[in-house]
Amino acid sequence: MNAIINPIVKILWIDAETIGDNGWQELEDLKSSIESPPPIMQTVGFLIGEYSTHISVTDSIGDKECGHLTKIPLCMIRSMLYLEDIDNG
């Protein structure tokens, strides 16, 4: 089996966040949310593209197809760790 080998990475990144339901929000009700930092996310996946603006990863990959695509802007990435290759042979 000659599969394309894509590195597995763990990405730590800052996500954007929307708080509140439809309609107007009272600033006082949102005070703690306004002051708190955006959420820190972790993504582990197969790296399928690195570009000047973002990286692209997927959760599953084959020779001609893949699972869900996640694109993370570089400006939101705090760290990216290449995980050790696992030899199945």
HELIX and SHEET records of a PDB file:
HELIX    1   1 GLU A   28  LEU A   30  5                                   3    
HELIX    2   2 LYS A   31  GLU A   35  1                                   5    
HELIX    3   3 LEU A   74  MET A   76  5                                   3    
SHEET    1   A 5 LEU A  69  PRO A  73  0                                        
SHEET    2   A 5 HIS A  54  THR A  58 -1                                        
SHEET    3   A 5 ILE A  40  GLU A  50 -1                                        
SHEET    4   A 5 ILE A   8  ILE A  14 -1                                        
SHEET    5   A 5 ILE A  77  TYR A  82 -1                                        
END                                                                             
